[in-house]
């Protein structure tokens, strides 16, 4: 049976659901909102699938829709009031990925650092948060991020720099910055 | 500056720890056989027969409910009251006539059971509708027009008052007090206080039950130049809006039921699209109902307040002077005119005088030389 463009798209959407959901969660910090955002973004992608580019061009397009949807939901008044009622997940022993080969102490330190980085990123302004998440979690290139957030690559670089600068000043991440500073010295 | 690799690694660790909920899209796409998905997508371009049949059923049911509701809204008050009483009591006739068939899952509806029989994907478990908590409950529909809602009257009134001079500010204050005492409020206030006659217009909203009492109190504030009150019965419109709201809600619930039985992405997305459209209609209807509620709960009275204008200045009687005074006036005028003339012509005379003096001086200097030449 011959596979159609829609078959490919459906498979691609299904395969990328977890990553898209986690991206949305990192942007919105609320499980319900993240789920709603991903579903809404998928719905839009599906509705306009005829104009969706093929191949690698799809991903920035999808994340552009997703980021815009997240922004729309974040600015919506009612969910903002109810956002605190949504479930929020914390990294714990049950959900944290197992660090194979690491000692329990090292795993605990790594888990704590991961939690700290999540909290620090959550405190970033929306535009910086989106850039950081798309770059360091979603793994998009600067050019793809520029497409995703509808800005120039130079703006993306500037935002990444600013975000990293702010993260470096975050006291929760002091333990991550210090070794690098020592290395520089 | 934080290292990029560390940042990426820790962020990945953090993100991987975020549990991903069982998504309808993800899980259904993952579980659905490839062949069925292909056929589902092929059907998506033209509406799937099952969804189409369900949608047609929903639309027909909703239209039926709307027509019945509209008829009940257009009936005479007595008939409407009887009808509403039938709806409130759990009798089979009224409820069956107004409740959309299939609104109660597995209940006595007409549309849903037939759909369930035809729908081979009728499964239980985690579905989009269930996750939204939108599976209709067995709560019967409220009556379209309950007896308490039968009287919906928008009351408006205008009063044009002429008040005593200098009491403008006091009157505006009294209007505010009267509105507050009636449980109302000032909706709009415009005053214009010029040097002559201050005027103003105050619009107050008072509970409809105290509308007449408030108008009577306001009448005592001054002389009533004109007054008018008006009551518009919007019961039919209100009932119609409520009926349409119930119908739209039932339609949305039906779509949610359909969504609950959908098993492929094409069906889910198509139904979600329609749910959004119906939800927009519901929001619009709810807004109109709220506006009517507001208008009928509070009556609107607009009071125009005017002070009388300032007292007219006494007219100066014409004065007829005597002959001597006229002559004295003429003399005074003539003298002043002559003096003014002298002053105004003095400039020219001065110039002439200067020229003559210069000529005389010149002649005096030249005269001896001329005489010497001639001699």
Interface residues (C-beta under 8 A of the other chain):
Chain A: X1 X3 X4 X6 X7 X10 X11 X13 X14 X17 X18 X21 X22 X23 X25 X26 X31 X35 X38 X39 X42 X43 X46 X47 X89 X91 X92 X95 X96 X97 X110 X111 X113 X114 X115 X117 X118 X121 X132 X133 X136 X137 X164 X165 X167 X168 X173 X176 X177 X180
Chain B: X1 X2 X3 X4 X6 X7 X8 X10 X11 X12 X13 X14 X15 X16 X17 X18 X19 X20 X21 X23 X24 X25 X26 X29 X30 X34 X35 X37 X38 X41 X42 X44 X265 X269 X272 X273
